[in-house]
């Protein structure tokens, strides 16, 4: 059995601590995501429950607005996957990281000021 695992996972002794740290980091990120996801959903649906969401001439209820937000999130992720590698080749790494960090902090700031159903 040990031979089977060694053939799949070839980790040297000096890489064990780094691998454990990476695994713990991945676990914490995924766990945080799954804890925050239902809270975000409740806050989003609660915010649009009464008045809904108007987009041009269309009116969306709370559940429909959430589905629209999911589709918009996928579009933004797709654009990021297409654009960020090109930015990486066009500029230095530190400049790219600072741009992404500033935009991310701006989104946190904006979303923190619109949160009314959860303590922000």
N, C-alpha and C positions, 0 to 999 in steps of 0.2 A: 504494500500500500504506500509506503514511504517513497518507493522508487517511482510510483505512478505520479505522486504530487511533485516530486523533483523534476520529472520530465515536463510537467505543465508549467510549474512555477520555478524558474531558475533564478533564485535570489541568493546573492553572495552574502556572507556574514556581515560585511561592512555596509550593505544596503538594507538590512533588516529594519533598523530604526527609522530610516527615511521612508521605507515602504509602509511601516505602521503609522507614521505621521500622516502620510498621504491618504491612507485608508481612513484614518480618524477624521481628517479634514473633509473628505468626500461624505462620510457618514453624517457629520454635523451639518454640512450644507444641505443634503437631501432631507434630513430630519427637520431642519428649520423651514425648508420649503413646504413640507407636508404639514407642518404646524400652522404656518402663516396662510397657506392657501385657503382653508375654510374661513378664516377670519377676514381675509380680503373679500371673499365671495359674499359673506354676510354684510360687510360694510358697503359693498358695491350695490347689491340688490336692495339693501335698506335705504340707500341714498336715492335711488331711482324708483322706489316702490310707489310713492305717492304721485309724483308728477310725470314719471316716464322720461324718455329721452327723445328729443326732436333732432333729426338730421335732415336738413333741407326740407322737403315736403313729407318725409316719412316720420311716423311716431312709433317709437319702440317702448314696450313695457319693460319692466325691470329684468325679466329673464331674457328677453330678446336683446336688450342692451348689453347684457353680459356676454351673450353669444357673439354679438358684433365686436365687443372688446377683445374677445379671444381671437377672432379672425384678424382684427387690426394688429394684435400682438404678433400673430404669425407673419403678417406682412412686414412689420418692423423688423422682426428677427431675420427674415429672408433678406431684406435690404441690408441689414448689418452684416450678414454673412457674405454678401456680394461686395459691399463697400469697404469694410475694415481691412481685408487683405490688400486691397489696392492702396489704401492710405498708408499701410505699413511699408509698402515699397516706395511710396512717394516721400515719406518723411522719416525722421528718426524715431526710434522706439519711445524715447522719453516724451517727445512732443505728442505722439499718438496717445500714450497712456495718460498724459495730462489732459488732453482734449476729452477722452472718454470719461475720465474721472470728473471733470468739471460738468460735463453734460449729465452724468449720473447724479451728482450732488444737486444739480438744478432740479432734476426730476423728483428727487426725494423732498426737496424744499417745496416744490409746487404741490406734490401729492400730500405732504404733511399739512398744508394749509387748507386743503379741501376735505380733510377727514373729519366727519362729524359724529360717526357712530362708534368709533373706537377711541380710546384715549391716545392722543397724538402728542 
